[in-house]
């Protein structure tokens, strides 16, 4: 009877070891995925910074062109229509 109890507990422990091994494998895979995702996020942040800088430069150029256009427009002439 004592041997049966021992064997039963031993099988239970072996099953738990297998479960722990599977969980550890899953955790390792998730850590790799997290590392890859963090790398992608960092790359996207750099791309966003570059796009933001580009947009700011374009906005600056638009302002310059708008100012040049406003300056180069001929002044409005007032015509006296009194007869």
ROGU-606231 format. One record per residue (C-alpha): residue in three letters; residue number from 1; x, y, z. Coordinates in steps of 0.1 Angstrom, whole numbers, plus 5000, padded with zeros to 4 digits. Each point is the difference from the previous one (the first is absolute). Example, Ala and Ser with C-alpha at 12.3 -4.5 7.8 and 13.67 -1.06 7.14 Angstrom:
! ROGU-606231
- ala,1,5123,4955,5078;
- ser,2,5014,5034,4993;
This chain:
! ROGU-606231
- unk,1,5000,5000,5000;
- unk,2,5028,5024,5009;
- unk,3,5017,4992,4966;
- unk,4,4967,5008,4982;
- unk,5,4998,5034,5017;
- unk,6,5036,5007,4992;
- unk,7,4995,4991,4963;
- unk,8,4969,5021,4998;
- unk,9,5018,5030,5015;
- unk,10,5030,4994,4977;
- unk,11,4978,5000,4969;
- unk,12,4984,5032,5013;
- unk,13,5034,5017,5004;
- unk,14,5011,4988,4966;
- unk,15,4969,5016,4985;
- unk,16,5006,5032,5018;
- unk,17,5036,5000,4987;
- unk,18,4987,4996,4965;
- unk,19,4976,5029,5005;
- unk,20,5027,5022,5014;
- unk,21,5022,4992,4970;
- unk,22,4972,5010,4976;
- unk,23,4993,5032,5019;
- unk,24,5037,5009,5000;
- unk,25,5001,4994,4963;
- unk,26,4970,5022,4994;
- unk,27,5015,5028,5022;
- unk,28,5032,4999,4980;
- unk,29,4981,5003,4968;
- unk,30,4980,5029,5013;
- unk,31,5032,5017,5012;
- unk,32,5014,4998,4965;
- unk,33,4968,5014,4985;
- unk,34,5000,5028,5025;
- unk,35,5036,5009,4991;
- unk,36,4991,5000,4963;
- unk,37,4969,5022,5007;
- unk,38,5021,5024,5020;
- unk,39,5025,5002,4972;
- unk,40,4971,5008,4975;
- unk,41,4986,5026,5023;
- unk,42,5034,5017,5003;
- unk,43,5004,5000,4962;
- unk,44,4965,5014,4996;
- unk,45,5007,5028,5025;
- unk,46,5031,5009,4980;
- unk,47,4980,5001,4968;
- unk,48,4973,5022,5017;
- unk,49,5028,5024,5011;
- unk,50,5013,5002,4964;
- unk,51,4965,5005,4986;
- unk,52,4993,5027,5026;
- unk,53,5032,5018,4991;
- unk,54,4991,4998,4963;
- unk,55,4965,5014,5006;
- unk,56,5015,5029,5020;
- unk,57,5024,5008,4972;
- unk,58,4972,4999,4975;
- unk,59,4979,5023,5022;
- unk,60,5029,5024,5002;
- unk,61,5004,5000,4962;
- unk,62,4963,5006,4995;
- unk,63,5001,5029,5024;
- unk,64,5030,5015,4980;
- unk,65,4982,4996,4967;
- unk,66,4968,5015,5014;
- unk,67,5019,5030,5013;
- unk,68,5017,5004,4966;
- unk,69,4967,4998,4982;
- unk,70,4984,5026,5023;
- unk,71,5030,5023,4996;
- unk,72,5000,4997,4962;
- unk,73,4963,5007,4994;
- unk,74,4994,5034,4986;
- unk,75,4983,5024,5024;
- unk,76,4963,5005,4994;
- unk,77,4993,5031,4981;
- unk,78,4971,5022,5010;
- unk,79,4980,5015,4971;
- unk,80,4980,5031,5004;
- unk,81,4968,4996,4981;
- unk,82,4986,5036,5007;
- unk,83,4990,5017,4968;
